[in-house]
Amino acid sequence: MLAIGPAWAQQLQCDPCSHAFNKVLIGSSSSFTFQLSNTGSKTLRIASMSVQGDAFSFGELSLPALVKPGASVLLPVIFTPTAVGHTSSLVTVTSNAVVSPPEMNLTGNGVKPNEQLEVSPATLTFGNVTVGSSATLHAKLTASGASVTISSGQSTSAEFAIVGLHLPVTIQAGKSLSVTIRFTPNASGKASGKAGFLSDAADSPTVEQLTGTGVAQVSHSVNLSWDSTDPTAVGYNVYRSTINAGPYRILNTALDASTNYTDDSVLSGTTYYYVVTTVNAQGEESAYSNATEAAIPKS
């Protein structure tokens, strides 16, 4: 509440002192009534009122209005948007209050009739995604009835993100826009969220439901073993490549005296090719053996 002036004189008070009309269709109207009270000790005279902009007007209140101490009058304000988008205004009341005039703030949002923004599918389901990695899916935003301008987009969960969408953007009536959503789980278990898109459509915000499951990363390794028919061999070297026929890179940091080797530095979803060489006491190394292939699962 806003109180004006000392208590022993005329004092004009508004209740409330602001109002948001939110979304109103262009060509339609919405009204709200403020209460103006005299909380002083003398009769108060309201002489005039003014409001900024063409979208706001006053309802019926006969002026001048005399308000006795402790009494109040009702001030109706009407919002009739003439254009799409957010607008604001200021109501000023002139009276013989000690301090005049008090001010009331107004906001409103004009939207087009039948203007809709739809999202499909209604829910994006990512399924299982390894913790620490990401997966992306696409949703489609479609404007109907009239063109729709999207002003902002936001996810309710840090694990889901809207990527590559440059705003503001306008979608013409009957046209669609593809939107990419990325899921990056930070822990094992089910995750859910919503992607919301604010626009000038009558049904704004448009909400996309999001679900996915984070799964712990699986550790993989490749176990190699081979037979040696070289009686002069004192050790072996193990080589690896991601390309069939190489080039190969040596894995062991010291000569391996056994005919077994475990490679635990593999990555999920990668195929590797392994070869082995023998080394004799003079340090002479043989040619590569036949290659062995190992495909690592994606999860």
Phi and psi in degrees as a GROMACS rama.xvg file:
@    title "Ramachandran Plot"
@    xaxis  label "Phi"
@    yaxis  label "Psi"
@TYPE xy
-116.138  117.358  LEU-2
-105.285  134.684  ALA-3
-121.786  126.361  ILE-4
91.1937  166.073  GLY-5
-70.992  153.543  PRO-6
-65.405  -26.0416  ALA-7
-85.0886  -6.46438  TRP-8
-113.194  -170.991  ALA-9
-64.0056  130.064  GLN-10
-137.338  120.989  GLN-11
-103.201  129.502  LEU-12
-129.352  135.005  GLN-13
-105.69  146.368  CYS-14
-147.86  110.744  ASP-15
-76.2209  -173.613  PRO-16
-112.74  12.0141  CYS-17
-159.457  157.92  SER-18
-156.4  139.141  HIS-19
-110.715  119.589  ALA-20
-79.9695  -14.5873  PHE-21
60.1444  -135.345  ASN-22
-93.9074  127.023  LYS-23
-134.142  133.385  VAL-24
-64.7529  140.604  LEU-25
-60.2307  131.969  ILE-26
93.878  -10.6076  GLY-27
-108.347  171.895  SER-28
-133.875  154.602  SER-29
-138.745  140.223  SER-30
-120.743  156.47  SER-31
-147.435  144.501  PHE-32
-114.416  123.291  THR-33
-90.3527  150.587  PHE-34
-107.742  125.52  GLN-35
-109.627  121.85  LEU-36
-121.857  147.028  SER-37
-99.3823  106.453  ASN-38
-99.7361  11.1892  THR-39
-93.3636  -163.615  GLY-40
-109.596  0.694677  SER-41
-127.73  154.605  LYS-42
-62.609  137.825  THR-43
-111.184  142.037  LEU-44
-116.67  115.74  ARG-45
-88.8297  118.626  ILE-46
-94.6459  -40.5484  ALA-47
-156.948  165.414  SER-48
-139.951  151.2  MET-49
-144.42  152.078  SER-50
-139.926  140.916  VAL-51
-83.4442  143.216  GLN-52
86.2845  159.189  GLY-53
-84.2476  -14.8031  ASP-54
-80.119  -15.0725  ALA-55
-117.776  144.081  PHE-56
-148.053  172.838  SER-57
-103.085  148.035  PHE-58
-83.2814  -161.282  GLY-59
-79.4493  121.623  GLU-60
-153.711  111.094  LEU-61
-72.0178  132.497  SER-62
-120.28  148.048  LEU-63
-71.6996  152.661  PRO-64
-115.379  127.96  ALA-65
-97.2809  128.6  LEU-66
-122.421  115.426  VAL-67
-73.5169  160.946  LYS-68
-56.0211  131.668  PRO-69
82.4631  -6.58377  GLY-70
-97.1304  172.51  ALA-71
-148.571  162.407  SER-72
-128.288  159.559  VAL-73
-105.011  133.36  LEU-74
-116.062  102.152  LEU-75
-79.1308  135.988  PRO-76
-122.54  136.32  VAL-77
-117.46  132.055  ILE-78
-107.444  119.146  PHE-79
-128.147  90.0533  THR-80
-65.9349  141.107  PRO-81
-111.613  -6.94743  THR-82
-146.956  157.276  ALA-83
-73.5759  138.867  VAL-84
118.234  179.17  GLY-85
-80.5926  139.9  HIS-86
-141.364  156.159  THR-87
-137.126  161.271  SER-88
-154.795  171.478  SER-89
-134.903  126.1  LEU-90
-97.1471  128.913  VAL-91
-119.186  130.951  THR-92
-115.29  125.206  VAL-93
-102.336  128  THR-94
-148.916  -178.245  SER-95
-94.3477  23.1531  ASN-96
-61.3227  156.234  ALA-97
-56.3662  -42.0437  VAL-98
-117.121  122.24  VAL-99
-140.824  145.252  SER-100
-103.382  154.196  PRO-101
-74.5574  159.73  PRO-102
-129.689  144.298  GLU-103
-124.992  133.146  MET-104
-93.2542  138.922  ASN-105
-127.605  142.124  LEU-106
-136.655  154.614  THR-107
-159.227  163.461  GLY-108
-133.516  115.114  ASN-109
-86.8922  133.579  GLY-110
-129.113  153.99  VAL-111
-78.4112  142.882  LYS-112
-63.2641  139.91  PRO-113
63.7717  12.6967  ASN-114
-82.5725  117.3  GLU-115
-128.702  148.979  GLN-116
-127.022  114.9  LEU-117
-109.422  149.237  GLU-118
-121.62  138.639  VAL-119
-141.042  144.402  SER-120
-67.1153  166.875  PRO-121
-66.6907  -27.4059  ALA-122
-134.393  132.784  THR-123
-98.9127  122.384  LEU-124
-112.718  114.015  THR-125
-86.3809  -17.0689  PHE-126
70.3672  -151.424  GLY-127
-83.7288  128.703  ASN-128
-133.325  131.586  VAL-129
-64.3376  133.837  THR-130
-57.1661  131.459  VAL-131
94.3838  -12.9189  GLY-132
-110.868  177.802  SER-133
-132.344  155.429  SER-134
-137.178  147.722  ALA-135
-123.288  145.687  THR-136
-134.727  163.566  LEU-137
-118.634  138.174  HIS-138
-115.43  161.815  ALA-139
-122.286  124.199  LYS-140
-100.245  126.533  LEU-141
-124.566  130.981  THR-142
-93.1594  138.557  ALA-143
-137.779  151.615  SER-144
85.8229  -41.5992  GLY-145
-168.29  170.31  ALA-146
-65.9189  149.124  SER-147
-126.945  132.874  VAL-148
-107.112  119.598  THR-149
-89.0506  124.906  ILE-150
-98.9087  -29.4802  SER-151
-157.671  156.051  SER-152
-142.045  137.959  GLY-153
-151.579  146.616  GLN-154
-101.819  146.748  SER-155
-84.4487  -7.6946  THR-156
-129.562  138.94  SER-157
-68.6536  -17.1599  ALA-158
-79.0379  -16.631  GLU-159
-116.626  137.145  PHE-160
-138.491  141.96  ALA-161
-87.9267  121.924  ILE-162
-120.399  144.559  VAL-163
73.5777  14.6577  GLY-164
-101.991  114.115  LEU-165
-98.109  118.187  HIS-166
-115.698  152.362  LEU-167
-75.9448  156.227  PRO-168
-141.549  142.272  VAL-169
-110.081  130.974  THR-170
-107.51  123.087  ILE-171
-70.3657  153.919  GLN-172
-56.7617  130.988  ALA-173
84.2752  -4.36364  GLY-174
-102.685  164.106  LYS-175
-129.106  159.36  SER-176
-132.331  128.597  LEU-177
-83.0683  135.307  SER-178
-124.037  133.519  VAL-179
-99.1525  130.058  THR-180
-116.204  132.746  ILE-181
-112.766  132.982  ARG-182
-111.261  120.213  PHE-183
-126.834  91.1785  THR-184
-67.3484  138.976  PRO-185
-105.266  0.363227  ASN-186
-158.954  160.804  ALA-187
-70.0307  148.509  SER-188
115.696  173.816  GLY-189
-72.9436  143.478  LYS-190
-132.11  147.505  ALA-191
-144.708  159.035  SER-192
-171.063  -175.19  GLY-193
-137.61  141.718  LYS-194
-108.255  118.683  ALA-195
-110.116  139.52  GLY-196
-122.642  114.734  PHE-197
-86.9099  135.569  LEU-198
-150.168  -178.785  SER-199
-91.3069  13.1268  ASP-200
-72.2686  154.332  ALA-201
-65.9002  -26.2964  ALA-202
-99.2619  15.7161  ASP-203
-64.1148  142.749  SER-204
-82.9607  152.689  PRO-205
-95.3118  128.778  THR-206
-119.71  131.129  VAL-207
-106.77  124.138  GLU-208
-79.6357  141.106  GLN-209
-130.383  132.753  LEU-210
-139.585  152.694  THR-211
-171.252  167.785  GLY-212
-130.389  124.931  THR-213
-84.403  132.677  GLY-214
-122.298  144.867  VAL-215
-65.9458  144.69  ALA-216
-67.5311  131.802  GLN-217
-89.6867  132.493  VAL-218
-88.1119  128.305  SER-219
-115.679  154.958  HIS-220
-150.103  160.502  SER-221
-118.155  123.874  VAL-222
-100.572  121.461  ASN-223
-111.787  143.837  LEU-224
-147.282  152.005  SER-225
-150.879  161.618  TRP-226
-101.843  139.034  ASP-227
-117.147  129.143  SER-228
-110.591  9.86007  THR-229
-93.1706  109.22  ASP-230
-70.0233  -15.3934  PRO-231
-91.1597  -4.65039  THR-232
-69.815  130.646  ALA-233
-109.662  -8.00883  VAL-234
-176.843  177.572  GLY-235
-139.021  152.317  TYR-236
-116.715  140.374  ASN-237
-113.872  131.008  VAL-238
-120.526  152.29  TYR-239
-139.131  149.38  ARG-240
-148.45  155.151  SER-241
-95.4532  4.00566  THR-242
-122.29  131.368  ILE-243
-61.5783  129.989  ASN-244
78.2108  12.0753  ALA-245
85.7025  -173.714  GLY-246
-70.6524  152.063  PRO-247
-107.268  152.079  TYR-248
-122.156  134.766  ARG-249
-69.5427  140.795  ILE-250
-100.714  -43.2224  LEU-251
-77.9094  138.791  ASN-252
-86.5056  -18.9158  THR-253
-135.175  156.933  ALA-254
-58.3141  130.45  LEU-255
-90.3292  118.838  ASP-256
-83.0394  -15.878  ALA-257
-96.1877  176.374  SER-258
-107.746  34.0335  THR-259
-137.743  146.597  ASN-260
-152.778  138.693  TYR-261
-114.452  123.082  THR-262
-101.974  106.48  ASP-263
-106.648  19.8428  ASP-264
-107.828  24.5601  SER-265
-83.5498  158.138  VAL-266
-113.101  144.388  LEU-267
-60.0426  141.233  SER-268
77.2485  12.8701  GLY-269
-114.708  143.517  THR-270
-104.656  132.423  THR-271
-119.707  153.769  TYR-272
-125.034  130.63  TYR-273
-119.036  142.725  TYR-274
-135.695  158.42  VAL-275
-128.786  147.118  VAL-276
-124.788  155.475  THR-277
-101.685  150.903  THR-278
-129.604  131.085  VAL-279
-95.0675  -176.348  ASN-280
-64.3137  -25.3176  ALA-281
-85.6575  1.77304  GLN-282
82.9491  9.68034  GLY-283
-79.5863  135.316  GLU-284
-110.381  138.111  GLU-285
-78.5025  176.724  SER-286
-71.5637  167.142  ALA-287
-64.4877  146.96  TYR-288
-76.4318  178.382  SER-289
-61.5413  147.815  ASN-290
-81.2407  143.496  ALA-291
-115.721  134.162  THR-292
-100.793  140.901  GLU-293
-137.352  118.392  ALA-294
-100.331  122.333  ALA-295
-90.4925  130.24  ILE-296
-61.547  159.02  PRO-297
-75.8893  -17.7421  LYS-298
